[in-house]
Amino acid sequence: MLDVQAALTSAGVPGYRDAFRPTPGVKNPPGVYCVYQITTIPTMYADDEAQAELVRVQLYLFSQNSPEATQAAIVAAMEAQTFDRRRTRDDYNPSTEVYLVLSEWEGLAWK
């Protein structure tokens, strides 16, 4: 569980860790894709050793069309991976005609 890439794959959304990077097969970003960053924080200490990690994810959804259906699929997939959504913010840039949805997630990974 707590697998962001697996959640995006099950939602049918291409996902890239840290940034979109062109590859030989994909030169330009797809019409809908996500970029995400993961931060882990040791927590729940016992005997001077962390017993769990708090996993924080910032997920950026870029879409050339309305992102509502895609965002709903991502929410369901992230929740299936046992992440909890903390906040969501969306924006539309008329000059690039791209929607951006930023969502922040947390999950607890036991060691």
All heavy atoms as an XYZ file, in Angstrom:
873
protein
N       0.844     -1.181      0.000
C       0.000      0.000      0.000
C       0.890      1.246      0.000
O       2.087      1.148      0.039
C      -0.921      0.004      1.216
C      -1.836     -1.230      1.391
S      -2.625     -1.905     -0.026
C      -4.015     -0.996     -0.400
N       0.242      2.387     -0.020
C       0.932      3.676     -0.082
C       1.835      3.776     -1.315
O       2.946      4.284     -1.248
C       1.744      3.944      1.191
C       0.952      4.071      2.489
C       1.887      4.269      3.665
C      -0.050      5.196      2.421
N       1.342      3.310     -2.448
C       2.098      3.337     -3.697
C       1.425      4.325     -4.655
O       0.382      4.030     -5.243
C       2.149      1.935     -4.299
C       3.056      1.847     -5.513
O       3.305      2.881     -6.163
O       3.500      0.728     -5.800
N       2.015      5.505     -4.787
C       1.439      6.559     -5.619
C       1.393      6.132     -7.076
O       0.376      6.311     -7.757
C       2.232      7.875     -5.477
C       1.662      8.955     -6.369
C       2.251      8.331     -4.031
N       2.479      5.563     -7.574
C       2.531      5.173     -8.980
C       1.467      4.116     -9.290
O       0.818      4.168    -10.333
C       3.917      4.663     -9.358
C       4.134      4.512    -10.843
C       4.018      5.830    -11.604
O       4.683      6.803    -11.285
N       3.169      5.867    -12.606
N       1.258      3.171     -8.379
C       0.221      2.154     -8.573
C      -1.166      2.792     -8.596
O      -2.032      2.400     -9.393
C       0.300      1.089     -7.483
N      -1.384      3.791     -7.752
C      -2.673      4.485     -7.734
C      -2.919      5.201     -9.063
O      -4.006      5.109     -9.635
C      -2.727      5.479     -6.574
N      -1.905      5.895     -9.562
C      -2.067      6.612    -10.823
C      -2.281      5.646    -11.982
O      -3.100      5.897    -12.867
C      -0.861      7.516    -11.079
C      -0.708      8.677    -10.092
C       0.586      9.427    -10.354
C      -1.898      9.611    -10.161
N      -1.574      4.532    -11.969
C      -1.748      3.517    -13.017
C      -3.170      2.978    -12.996
O      -3.813      2.857    -14.039
C      -0.730      2.380    -12.848
O       0.587      2.930    -12.958
C      -0.911      1.304    -13.898
N      -3.693      2.683    -11.810
C      -5.054      2.156    -11.734
C      -6.094      3.208    -12.112
O      -7.172      2.870    -12.583
C      -5.350      1.570    -10.358
O      -5.501      2.580     -9.402
N      -5.764      4.486    -11.938
C      -6.661      5.564    -12.348
C      -6.531      5.879    -13.836
O      -7.295      6.673    -14.381
C      -6.391      6.828    -11.532
N      -5.543      5.263    -14.495
C      -5.342      5.486    -15.924
C      -4.676      6.806    -16.258
O      -4.856      7.352    -17.344
N      -3.868      7.314    -15.323
C      -3.209      8.610    -15.504
C      -1.699      8.402    -15.507
O      -1.154      7.836    -14.564
C      -3.597      9.584    -14.369
C      -2.900     10.928    -14.552
C      -5.100      9.762    -14.304
N      -0.991      8.871    -16.540
C       0.469      8.784    -16.514
C       1.018      9.604    -15.344
O       0.579     10.727    -15.104
C       0.910      9.396    -17.844
C      -0.311      9.392    -18.709
C      -1.487      9.466    -17.780
N       1.958      9.022    -14.608
C       2.526      9.705    -13.456
C       4.040      9.771    -13.550
O       4.685      8.833    -14.015
N       4.593     10.895    -13.109
C       6.039     11.119    -13.158
C       6.493     11.630    -11.798
O       5.914     12.575    -11.266
C       6.390     12.153    -14.238
C       5.872     11.772    -15.596
C       4.624     12.220    -16.036
C       6.602     10.935    -16.432
C       4.144     11.855    -17.280
C       6.122     10.566    -17.674
C       4.888     11.027    -18.077
O       4.400     10.658    -19.304
N       7.522     11.012    -11.266
C       8.049     11.461     -9.983
C       8.941     12.675    -10.199
O       9.848     12.647    -11.033
C       8.838     10.340     -9.309
C       9.275     10.741     -7.924
C       9.328      9.584     -7.012
N       9.651     10.047     -5.670
C       9.865      9.237     -4.682
N       9.794      7.934     -4.855
N      10.153      9.722     -3.493
N       8.668     13.730     -9.500
C       9.410     14.995     -9.486
C       9.197     15.880    -10.706
O       9.104     17.077    -10.566
C      10.904     14.768     -9.264
C      11.183     14.148     -7.910
O      10.475     14.480     -6.942
O      12.097     13.312     -7.818
N       9.151     15.336    -11.922
C       8.962     16.168    -13.112
C       8.684     15.298    -14.328
O       9.084     14.134    -14.362
C      10.208     17.013    -13.384
N       7.991     15.862    -15.314
C       7.846     15.168    -16.584
C       9.202     15.204    -17.279
O       9.847     16.246    -17.376
C       6.801     15.844    -17.478
C       6.812     15.315    -18.882
C       6.211     14.108    -19.170
C       7.462     15.998    -19.893
C       6.242     13.590    -20.459
C       7.502     15.491    -21.174
C       6.890     14.282    -21.460
N       9.635     14.048    -17.758
C      10.890     13.963    -18.506
C      10.621     13.294    -19.838
O      10.105     12.170    -19.868
C      11.912     13.137    -17.722
C      12.382     13.821    -16.467
C      13.364     12.937    -15.695
N      13.732     13.532    -14.437
C      13.028     13.424    -13.321
N      11.920     12.752    -13.303
N      13.442     14.003    -12.203
N      10.973     13.948    -20.936
C      10.775     13.314    -22.248
C      11.577     12.019    -22.350
O      12.678     11.901    -21.801
C      11.290     14.348    -23.243
C      11.291     15.645    -22.495
C      11.522     15.291    -21.059
N      11.009     11.057    -23.024
C      11.672      9.786    -23.295
C      11.634      9.559    -24.803
O      10.938     10.283    -25.518
C      10.960      8.623    -22.574
O       9.626      8.530    -23.063
C      10.949      8.828    -21.067
N      12.353      8.570    -25.309
C      12.313      8.347    -26.760
C      10.892      8.137    -27.304
O      10.573      8.572    -28.391
C      13.157      7.085    -26.945
C      14.113      7.112    -25.795
C      13.338      7.715    -24.660
N      10.011      7.521    -26.517
C       8.646      7.283    -26.984
C       7.681      8.421    -26.710
O       6.640      8.526    -27.343
N       8.020      9.288    -25.750
C       7.126     10.379    -25.355
C       7.939     11.668    -25.268
O       8.652     11.903    -24.305
C       6.450     10.085    -23.986
C       5.524     11.217    -23.592
C       5.713      8.764    -24.016
N       7.827     12.488    -26.308
C       8.601     13.738    -26.345
C       7.895     14.881    -25.618
O       8.529     15.719    -25.002
C       8.847     14.161    -27.807
C       9.628     13.145    -28.599
C      11.083     13.229    -28.286
C      11.836     12.292    -29.206
N      13.054     11.806    -28.661
N       6.542     14.933    -25.736
C       5.761     16.007    -25.134
C       4.855     15.434    -24.043
O       4.460     14.270    -24.118
C       4.903     16.703    -26.195
C       5.754     17.380    -27.232
O       6.690     18.095    -26.904
N       5.450     17.145    -28.499
N       4.510     16.250    -23.064
C       3.609     15.758    -22.019
C       2.267     15.340    -22.622
O       1.784     15.962    -23.567
C       3.422     16.959    -21.093
C       4.484     17.926    -21.437
C       4.901     17.640    -22.839
N       1.653     14.282    -22.072
C       0.327     13.896    -22.544
C      -0.710     14.953    -22.179
O      -0.433     15.859    -21.390
C       0.050     12.575    -21.817
C       1.130     12.396    -20.824
C       2.189     13.401    -21.068
N      -1.906     14.839    -22.711
C      -2.978     15.804    -22.432
C      -3.404     15.812    -20.972
O      -3.871     16.820    -20.459
N      -3.246     14.686    -20.295
C      -3.530     14.558    -18.869
C      -2.379     13.778    -18.252
O      -2.036     12.702    -18.739
C      -4.854     13.802    -18.618
C      -5.061     13.575    -17.128
C      -6.034     14.541    -19.209
N      -1.784     14.325    -17.197
C      -0.720     13.602    -16.499
C      -0.537     14.187    -15.103
O      -1.051     15.264    -14.802
C       0.601     13.641    -17.272
C       1.260     14.992    -17.335
C       2.312     15.315    -16.483
C       0.862     15.949    -18.259
C       2.930     16.547    -16.546
C       1.472     17.182    -18.331
C       2.503     17.485    -17.468
O       3.109     18.711    -17.529
N       0.180     13.457    -14.270
C       0.476     13.902    -12.905
C       1.974     13.930    -12.664
O       2.716     13.123    -13.216
C      -0.142     12.954    -11.875
S      -1.905     13.143    -11.704
N       2.374     14.860    -11.840
C       3.729     14.922    -11.304
C       3.571     14.899     -9.791
O       2.667     15.544     -9.250
C       4.451     16.212    -11.750
C       5.782     16.366    -11.044
C       4.630     16.235    -13.258
N       4.417     14.126     -9.109
C       4.273     14.037     -7.662
C       5.630     14.041     -6.972
O       6.638     13.668     -7.556
C       3.465     12.787     -7.272
C       4.084     11.479     -7.672
C       4.915     10.769     -6.806
C       3.854     10.927     -8.929
C       5.476      9.560     -7.175
C       4.403      9.720     -9.311
C       5.210      9.043     -8.423
O       5.779      7.846     -8.797
N       5.599     14.500     -5.719
C       6.757     14.453     -4.837
C       6.343     13.732     -3.562
O       5.212     13.879     -3.093
C       7.255     15.851     -4.450
C       7.949     16.595     -5.561
C       6.980     17.403     -6.391
O       6.007     17.911     -5.887
N       7.246     17.526     -7.667
N       7.274     12.952     -3.014
C       7.013     12.198     -1.795
C       8.024     12.609     -0.725
O       9.222     12.691     -1.003
C       7.137     10.683     -2.047
C       6.109     10.237     -3.073
C       6.982      9.905     -0.745
C       6.257      8.798     -3.507
N       7.537     12.869      0.476
C       8.379     13.148      1.630
C       8.032     12.126      2.702
O       6.856     11.893      2.977
C       8.110     14.565      2.185
O       8.310     15.517      1.142
C       9.030     14.881      3.352
N       9.048     11.510      3.297
C       8.805     10.573      4.398
C       9.404     11.142      5.678
O      10.497     11.710      5.666
C       9.395      9.174      4.112
O      10.790      9.305      3.870
C       8.735      8.534      2.906
N       8.656     10.966      6.765
C       9.081     11.488      8.062
C       8.999     10.349      9.085
O       7.912      9.814      9.308
C       8.171     12.648      8.502
C       8.189     13.748      7.443
C       8.582     13.176      9.872
C       7.070     14.746      7.579
N      10.130      9.969      9.674
C      10.083      8.927     10.707
C       9.192      9.378     11.868
O       9.184     10.556     12.245
C      11.529      8.788     11.165
C      12.339      9.401     10.068
C      11.479     10.458      9.445
N       8.431      8.439     12.426
C       7.504      8.774     13.508
C       7.247      7.552     14.376
O       7.702      6.458     14.057
C       6.188      9.347     12.937
O       5.395      9.848     13.991
C       5.428      8.330     12.130
N       6.520      7.722     15.443
C       6.137      6.639     16.354
C       7.362      5.857     16.828
O       7.593      4.729     16.425
C       5.130      5.707     15.697
C       3.946      6.410     15.142
S       2.496      5.894     15.984
C       1.271      6.794     15.095
N       8.121      6.476     17.685
C       9.375      5.875     18.162
C       9.150      4.913     19.332
O       8.286      5.138     20.172
C      10.348      6.971     18.592
C      10.964      7.689     17.419
C      10.308      8.742     16.806
C      12.187      7.282     16.918
C      10.869      9.384     15.718
C      12.762      7.933     15.829
C      12.093      8.976     15.243
O      12.652      9.611     14.168
N       9.932      3.851     19.345
C       9.993      2.917     20.469
C      11.422      2.385     20.522
O      12.003      2.049     19.485
C       8.998      1.779     20.285
N      11.989      2.342     21.704
C      13.370      1.885     21.875
C      14.329      2.651     20.966
O      15.208      2.075     20.324
C      13.491      0.380     21.622
C      12.721     -0.438     22.627
O      12.626      0.010     23.786
O      12.219     -1.512     22.264
N      14.129      3.958     20.879
C      14.978      4.862     20.087
C      14.992      4.529     18.600
O      15.963      4.823     17.891
C      16.415      4.874     20.621
C      16.489      5.468     22.015
O      15.656      6.348     22.322
O      17.363      5.050     22.789
N      13.948      3.909     18.111
C      13.880      3.576     16.692
C      12.481      3.887     16.163
O      11.477      3.588     16.816
C      14.179      2.085     16.498
C      14.322      1.701     15.050
C      14.775      0.261     14.886
O      15.665     -0.174     15.639
O      14.217     -0.413     14.013
N      12.437      4.486     14.979
C      11.145      4.797     14.366
C      10.403      3.512     14.021
O      10.977      2.604     13.432
C      11.348      5.636     13.117
N       9.153      3.465     14.411
C       8.342      2.279     14.132
C       7.470      2.465     12.895
O       6.877      1.509     12.400
C       7.453      1.963     15.336
C       8.238      1.709     16.608
C       9.193      0.536     16.474
O       8.791     -0.553     16.100
N      10.467      0.768     16.756
N       7.390      3.699     12.412
C       6.559      4.003     11.244
C       7.117      5.235     10.548
O       7.965      5.950     11.091
C       5.114      4.233     11.666
N       6.631      5.464      9.347
C       6.968      6.676      8.599
C       5.680      7.330      8.138
O       4.768      6.653      7.657
C       7.802      6.349      7.368
C       9.211      5.942      7.656
C      10.005      5.702      6.380
O       9.422      5.246      5.381
O      11.206      5.976      6.410
N       5.617      8.639      8.298
C       4.531      9.420      7.737
C       4.916      9.720      6.295
O       5.993     10.265      6.037
C       4.333     10.706      8.528
C       3.220     11.621      8.044
C       1.864     10.926      8.180
C       3.232     12.917      8.833
N       4.088      9.321      5.363
C       4.364      9.526      3.942
C       3.478     10.662      3.461
O       2.251     10.566      3.509
C       4.081      8.239      3.131
C       4.367      8.476      1.657
C       4.899      7.080      3.674
N       4.091     11.738      3.023
C       3.362     12.896      2.499
C       3.583     12.989      1.000
O       4.716     12.870      0.525
C       3.820     14.180      3.166
C       3.396     14.278      4.599
C       3.700     15.632      5.170
N       3.180     15.709      6.522
C       3.639     16.533      7.444
N       4.623     17.365      7.148
N       3.115     16.547      8.643
N       2.498     13.236      0.277
C       2.557     13.305     -1.186
C       1.935     14.610     -1.649
O       0.840     14.970     -1.215
C       1.797     12.121     -1.828
C       1.804     12.237     -3.338
C       2.373     10.802     -1.369
N       2.640     15.304     -2.518
C       2.071     16.436     -3.241
C       1.881     15.958     -4.670
O       2.843     15.546     -5.333
C       2.977     17.653     -3.196
C       2.973     18.324     -1.846
C       3.649     19.667     -1.904
O       4.733     19.814     -2.458
N       2.996     20.662     -1.333
N       0.639     16.018     -5.124
C       0.271     15.480     -6.430
C      -0.275     16.610     -7.291
O      -1.227     17.296     -6.899
C      -0.784     14.386     -6.229
C      -1.250     13.608     -7.421
C      -0.111     12.758     -7.985
C      -2.400     12.699     -7.010
N       0.342     16.813     -8.443
C      -0.057     17.864     -9.371
C      -0.672     17.207    -10.603
O       0.015     16.477    -11.319
C       1.148     18.705     -9.800
C       1.857     19.376     -8.659
C       2.837     18.698     -7.932
C       1.557     20.678     -8.292
C       3.493     19.317     -6.883
C       2.213     21.302     -7.244
C       3.184     20.613     -6.535
O       3.832     21.223     -5.499
N      -1.952     17.473    -10.840
C      -2.643     16.959    -12.020
C      -2.717     18.074    -13.051
O      -3.233     19.156    -12.771
C      -4.052     16.487    -11.643
C      -5.022     16.194    -12.786
C      -4.506     15.045    -13.647
C      -6.412     15.898    -12.240
N      -2.184     17.822    -14.241
C      -2.247     18.760    -15.357
C      -3.209     18.184    -16.389
O      -3.102     17.010    -16.751
C      -0.864     18.941    -16.004
C       0.151     19.539    -15.079
C       0.951     18.728    -14.289
C       0.302     20.907    -14.991
C       1.897     19.267    -13.438
C       1.251     21.467    -14.136
C       2.046     20.639    -13.359
N      -4.138     19.013    -16.874
C      -5.128     18.518    -17.822
C      -5.507     19.610    -18.819
O      -5.728     20.756    -18.434
C      -6.382     18.048    -17.077
O      -7.347     17.567    -17.974
N      -5.603     19.220    -20.089
C      -6.025     20.168    -21.115
C      -7.546     20.280    -21.183
O      -8.066     21.197    -21.800
C      -5.467     19.757    -22.472
C      -3.966     19.872    -22.533
C      -3.381     19.369    -23.840
O      -4.059     18.712    -24.621
N      -2.121     19.665    -24.071
N      -8.261     19.346    -20.545
C      -9.719     19.380    -20.474
C     -10.138     19.419    -19.016
O      -9.302     19.307    -18.116
C     -10.315     18.149    -21.169
C      -9.950     18.114    -22.638
O     -10.113     19.089    -23.333
N      -9.421     16.990    -23.084
N     -11.432     19.528    -18.771
C     -11.921     19.548    -17.393
C     -11.387     18.341    -16.632
O     -11.546     17.199    -17.073
C     -13.449     19.530    -17.378
O     -13.912     19.424    -16.049
N     -10.764     18.568    -15.468
C     -10.124     17.479    -14.734
C     -11.039     16.743    -13.750
O     -10.582     15.864    -13.028
C      -9.014     18.201    -13.981
C      -9.602     19.546    -13.690
C     -10.436     19.874    -14.907
N     -12.330     17.054    -13.727
C     -13.209     16.512    -12.685
C     -13.248     14.986    -12.666
O     -13.089     14.368    -11.609
C     -14.613     17.084    -12.826
C     -14.684     18.547    -12.447
C     -16.072     19.118    -12.604
O     -17.057     18.354    -12.543
O     -16.173     20.343    -12.785
N     -13.474     14.346    -13.797
C     -13.566     12.878    -13.832
C     -12.216     12.245    -13.498
O     -12.157     11.260    -12.756
C     -14.055     12.411    -15.194
N     -11.153     12.811    -14.028
C      -9.817     12.280    -13.744
C      -9.487     12.438    -12.269
O      -8.956     11.511    -11.639
C      -8.757     12.998    -14.601
O      -9.117     12.874    -15.970
C      -7.380     12.422    -14.380
N      -9.819     13.587    -11.690
C      -9.555     13.812    -10.272
C     -10.344     12.825     -9.418
O      -9.817     12.293     -8.441
C      -9.878     15.262     -9.879
C      -9.658     15.584     -8.421
C      -8.221     15.468     -7.955
O      -7.287     15.354     -8.738
N      -8.024     15.499     -6.653
N     -11.581     12.536     -9.778
C     -12.379     11.567     -9.022
C     -11.742     10.181     -9.079
O     -11.697      9.463     -8.070
C     -13.809     11.527     -9.561
N     -11.220      9.795    -10.236
C     -10.552      8.494    -10.363
C      -9.277      8.453     -9.524
O      -8.967      7.441     -8.889
C     -10.231      8.205    -11.826
N      -8.533      9.548     -9.494
C      -7.307      9.618     -8.692
C      -7.636      9.534     -7.206
O      -6.974      8.812     -6.457
C      -6.509     10.899     -9.019
C      -5.925     10.811    -10.428
C      -5.414     11.136     -7.984
C      -5.317     12.097    -10.927
N      -8.670     10.250     -6.772
C      -9.063     10.210     -5.356
C      -9.404      8.783     -4.945
O      -8.931      8.282     -3.916
C     -10.239     11.172     -5.079
C     -10.847     10.916     -3.706
C      -9.778     12.614     -5.197
N     -10.196      8.097     -5.741
C     -10.577      6.718     -5.421
C      -9.345      5.810     -5.375
O      -9.211      4.978     -4.469
C     -11.585      6.201     -6.438
N      -8.436      5.976     -6.322
C      -7.236      5.131     -6.371
C      -6.283      5.430     -5.219
O      -5.696      4.511     -4.635
C      -6.521      5.315     -7.709
N      -6.119      6.697     -4.860
C      -5.240      7.048     -3.735
C      -5.836      6.547     -2.417
O      -5.098      6.050     -1.560
C      -5.011      8.561     -3.679
C      -4.153      9.103     -4.801
S      -2.425      8.606     -4.708
C      -1.831      9.704     -3.421
N      -7.138      6.652     -2.262
C      -7.774      6.137     -1.049
C      -7.655      4.620     -0.980
O      -7.482      4.062      0.107
C      -9.223      6.596     -0.977
C      -9.334      8.081     -0.656
C     -10.750      8.623     -0.700
O     -11.669      7.912     -1.171
O     -10.934      9.779     -0.251
N      -7.718      3.944     -2.121
C      -7.523      2.492     -2.138
C      -6.106      2.119     -1.712
O      -5.881      1.029     -1.183
C      -7.822      1.936     -3.532
N      -5.156      3.022     -1.912
C      -3.771      2.810     -1.472
C      -3.564      3.277     -0.032
O      -2.433      3.382      0.428
C      -2.799      3.547     -2.400
C      -2.617      2.912     -3.752
C      -1.845      1.605     -3.658
O      -0.927      1.452     -2.865
N      -2.229      0.651     -4.484
N      -4.631      3.558      0.668
C      -4.692      3.972      2.085
C      -4.107      5.355      2.365
O      -3.680      5.627      3.483
C      -4.074      2.922      3.040
O      -2.665      2.859      2.847
C      -4.701      1.552      2.854
N      -4.116      6.230      1.372
C      -3.753      7.628      1.601
C      -4.992      8.395      2.043
O      -6.107      8.081      1.636
C      -3.218      8.284      0.317
C      -1.803      7.921     -0.018
C      -1.528      7.001     -1.009
C      -0.745      8.512      0.650
C      -0.228      6.672     -1.342
C       0.563      8.192      0.329
C       0.821      7.276     -0.660
N      -4.799      9.421      2.868
C      -5.861     10.338      3.266
C      -5.588     11.691      2.614
O      -4.475     12.219      2.719
C      -5.887     10.524      4.785
C      -6.245      9.246      5.518
O      -7.170      8.543      5.069
O      -5.591      8.952      6.538
N      -6.604     12.248      1.981
C      -6.443     13.557      1.352
C      -6.525     14.645      2.407
O      -7.417     14.659      3.232
C      -7.518     13.758      0.287
C      -7.327     15.022     -0.501
C      -8.188     15.088     -1.726
N      -9.530     14.572     -1.487
C     -10.567     14.854     -2.234
N     -10.429     15.632     -3.285
N     -11.753     14.354     -1.981
N      -5.565     15.552      2.377
C      -5.519     16.648      3.334
C      -6.091     17.942      2.752
O      -6.756     18.689      3.445
C      -4.084     16.891      3.819
C      -3.518     15.724      4.583
C      -4.351     15.495      5.816
N      -3.856     14.354      6.564
C      -4.620     13.608      7.321
N      -5.889     13.846      7.427
N      -4.123     12.590      7.972
N      -5.798     18.224      1.503
C      -6.342     19.439      0.877
C      -6.202     19.331     -0.630
O      -5.373     18.588     -1.144
C      -5.687     20.703      1.423
C      -4.253     20.901      1.043
C      -3.661     22.125      1.738
N      -2.616     21.730      2.638
C      -2.688     21.588      3.955
N      -3.722     21.816      4.583
N      -1.698     21.204      4.689
N      -7.033     20.106     -1.303
C      -7.009     20.160     -2.766
C      -7.197     21.614     -3.184
O      -7.994     22.343     -2.584
C      -8.137     19.298     -3.377
O      -7.988     17.960     -2.938
C      -8.095     19.336     -4.897
N      -6.460     22.001     -4.193
C      -6.585     23.351     -4.754
C      -6.536     23.222     -6.264
O      -5.746     22.444     -6.804
C      -5.430     24.219     -4.247
C      -5.548     25.674     -4.659
C      -4.387     26.491     -4.151
N      -3.209     26.119     -4.921
C      -1.966     26.181     -4.468
N      -1.730     26.554     -3.244
N      -0.963     25.850     -5.224
N      -7.384     23.967     -6.960
C      -7.345     23.883     -8.424
C      -7.243     25.267     -9.035
O      -7.560     26.269     -8.406
C      -8.569     23.129     -8.962
C      -9.869     23.764     -8.543
O     -10.223     24.824     -9.091
O     -10.537     23.194     -7.659
N      -6.779     25.279    -10.275
C      -6.556     26.532    -10.991
C      -6.675     26.262    -12.484
O      -6.536     25.121    -12.932
C      -5.169     27.079    -10.661
C      -4.987     28.523    -11.101
O      -5.995     29.211    -11.359
O      -3.829     28.972    -11.178
N      -6.940     27.306    -13.232
C      -6.966     27.221    -14.693
C      -6.151     28.376    -15.239
O      -6.318     29.519    -14.812
C      -8.405     27.299    -15.221
C      -8.478     27.333    -16.722
C      -8.223     26.185    -17.464
C      -8.780     28.506    -17.399
C      -8.288     26.199    -18.844
C      -8.838     28.533    -18.781
C      -8.597     27.381    -19.494
O      -8.644     27.394    -20.870
N      -5.230     28.081    -16.154
C      -4.406     29.106    -16.768
C      -4.928     29.357    -18.179
O      -4.730     28.528    -19.070
C      -2.946     28.653    -16.812
C      -2.021     29.733    -17.300
O      -2.430     30.632    -18.038
N      -0.765     29.658    -16.901
N      -5.616     30.472    -18.407
C      -6.195     30.720    -19.733
C      -5.149     30.908    -20.832
O      -5.414     30.604    -21.992
C      -7.033     31.984    -19.547
C      -6.581     32.601    -18.278
C      -5.928     31.533    -17.461
N      -3.947     31.356    -20.492
C      -2.944     31.561    -21.534
C      -2.401     30.234    -22.074
O      -2.063     30.134    -23.249
C      -1.802     32.446    -21.034
O      -1.126     31.810    -19.978
N      -2.332     29.206    -21.219
C      -1.862     27.889    -21.671
C      -3.013     26.910    -21.886
O      -2.813     25.827    -22.419
C      -0.888     27.265    -20.659
O      -1.564     27.103    -19.413
C       0.347     28.116    -20.497
N      -4.223     27.307    -21.421
C      -5.419     26.466    -21.503
C      -5.204     25.113    -20.808
O      -5.576     24.067    -21.312
C      -5.863     26.276    -22.952
C      -6.249     27.574    -23.618
C      -6.679     27.406    -25.059
O      -6.429     26.345    -25.655
O      -7.281     28.356    -25.585
N      -4.586     25.179    -19.637
C      -4.303     23.969    -18.859
C      -4.887     24.137    -17.455
O      -4.713     25.174    -16.820
C      -2.783     23.701    -18.769
C      -2.476     22.573    -17.806
C      -2.229     23.389    -20.147
N      -5.573     23.099    -17.014
C      -6.058     23.025    -15.638
C      -4.951     22.421    -14.769
O      -4.238     21.521    -15.217
C      -7.283     22.118    -15.531
C      -8.510     22.650    -16.223
C      -8.748     22.357    -17.555
C      -9.443     23.413    -15.522
C      -9.887     22.825    -18.184
C     -10.583     23.885    -16.152
C     -10.796     23.583    -17.478
O     -11.923     24.047    -18.105
N      -4.849     22.898    -13.545
C      -3.914     22.340    -12.575
C      -4.677     22.062    -11.295
O      -5.370     22.942    -10.777
C      -2.767     23.318    -12.283
C      -1.877     22.979    -11.085
C      -1.146     21.660    -11.297
C      -0.903     24.097    -10.802
N      -4.575     20.832    -10.812
C      -5.169     20.467     -9.525
C      -4.041     19.978     -8.632
O      -3.357     19.013     -8.962
C      -6.238     19.358     -9.681
C      -6.821     19.004     -8.315
C      -7.334     19.789    -10.642
N      -3.829     20.667     -7.519
C      -2.834     20.261     -6.525
C      -3.574     19.586     -5.390
O      -4.508     20.155     -4.826
C      -2.068     21.476     -5.988
C      -1.259     21.246     -4.711
C      -0.167     20.209     -4.922
C      -0.685     22.542     -4.182
N      -3.182     18.364     -5.074
C      -3.758     17.696     -3.906
C      -2.625     17.202     -3.017
O      -1.564     16.814     -3.501
C      -4.691     16.555     -4.317
O      -4.047     15.649     -5.165
N      -2.877     17.254     -1.715
C      -1.893     16.815     -0.734
C      -2.463     15.630      0.029
O      -3.634     15.647      0.432
C      -1.540     17.964      0.216
C      -0.876     19.119     -0.506
C      -0.586     20.307      0.381
O      -0.791     20.211      1.613
O      -0.170     21.342     -0.144
N      -1.626     14.603      0.205
C      -2.053     13.329      0.785
C      -1.099     12.912      1.886
O       0.073     13.285      1.864
C      -2.040     12.249     -0.302
C      -2.966     12.551     -1.429
C      -2.709     13.341     -2.518
C      -4.286     12.077     -1.606
N      -3.800     13.386     -3.341
C      -4.783     12.605     -2.806
C      -5.108     11.242     -0.843
C      -6.061     12.326     -3.274
C      -6.377     10.966     -1.315
C      -6.843     11.523     -2.507
N      -1.600     12.093      2.827
C      -0.760     11.523      3.875
C      -1.154     10.072      4.111
O      -2.320      9.702      3.929
C      -0.918     12.283      5.201
C      -0.250     13.617      5.219
C      -0.326     14.281      6.586
O      -0.962     13.719      7.520
O       0.235     15.365      6.719
N      -0.170      9.288      4.500
C      -0.408      7.912      4.878
C       0.646      7.477      5.886
O       1.713      8.079      5.986
N       0.343      6.434      6.630
C       1.261      5.950      7.645
C       1.757      4.563      7.232
O       0.963      3.658      7.005
C       0.568      5.866      9.005
C       1.448      5.706     10.222
C       2.445      6.843     10.344
C       0.597      5.609     11.480
N       3.080      4.439      7.108
C       3.699      3.171      6.715
C       4.402      2.584      7.933
O       5.361      3.163      8.445
C       4.692      3.390      5.583
N       3.932      1.440      8.401
C       4.546      0.763      9.550
C       5.733     -0.062      9.095
O       5.697     -0.663      8.039
C       3.521     -0.118     10.257
C       2.446      0.667     10.885
C       1.242      1.005     10.327
C       2.458      1.288     12.171
N       0.513      1.788     11.194
C       1.244      1.967     12.339
C       3.409      1.320     13.188
C       0.941      2.687     13.488
C       3.108      2.024     14.340
C       1.882      2.692     14.482
N       6.759     -0.091      9.918
C       7.958     -0.878      9.585
C       7.807     -2.297     10.050
O       7.087     -2.641     10.901
C       9.195     -0.246     10.204
C       9.502      1.079      9.560
C      10.817      1.594     10.064
C      11.173      2.842      9.264
N      12.532      3.210      9.381
